Structure formats: structure tokens, C-alpha cells
Amino acid sequence: MNPRGGSAAGYGEAHNRVGNVNQGQARPGQARTMKCYNCNGTGHIAR
């Protein structure tokens, strides 16, 4: 039981759903597209 109330339980469930989606995207052998921090282009990272 959370001392602040029941709202945190709903947040935890939402966080778990997001975590499950991320696990599905991180499959081994699958190419990962990267975003550049400067120009938001895909395929390279520049800092």
C-alpha cells in the first residue's frame, strides 16, 4: 500500500505496459535506428 494513495498503483501499471512494449522492440538480431542529437536525423549520432 502506498502512503500517498492508490494513484501510484495506476502509474505503476502504465509503466509496466511501457516496459513490455520496449522489450518487444529490443529483439536480438533486429537493426536499431539511432537518432542524431543535433539534427534529429536517423542513422548517426553526433554530440
HURA-V982153 format. One record per residue. N is the residue number from 1. PSI is psi in degrees with one decimal (none if undefined). NEAR is the number of other ideal C-beta (glycine too) atoms within 8 Angstrom. Layout:
BEGIN
[[N,PSI,NEAR] [N,PSI,NEAR]]
END
This chain:
BEGIN
[[1,130.7,2] [2,131.4,7] [3,-19.9,4] [4,-12.3,5] [5,-174.0,6] [6,-8.3,6] [7,-29.8,7] [8,-28.7,9] [9,-40.8,8] [10,-38.4,8] [11,-40.5,8] [12,-38.9,8] [13,-41.4,8] [14,-39.7,8] [15,-39.4,8] [16,-38.5,8] [17,-41.5,8] [18,-41.3,8] [19,-38.8,8] [20,-39.8,8] [21,-42.5,8] [22,-36.0,8] [23,-36.5,7] [24,-30.5,7] [25,-22.4,7] [26,54.9,6] [27,144.1,6] [28,142.0,3] [29,-0.8,3] [30,134.4,7] [31,139.9,3] [32,127.8,4] [33,134.4,6] [34,147.8,8] [35,135.6,8] [36,137.1,12] [37,-25.4,6] [38,-50.0,6] [39,-2.0,5] [40,20.7,5] [41,159.0,7] [42,150.9,7] [43,-9.2,6] [44,159.4,7] [45,122.4,7] [46,136.0,7] [47,none,4]]
END
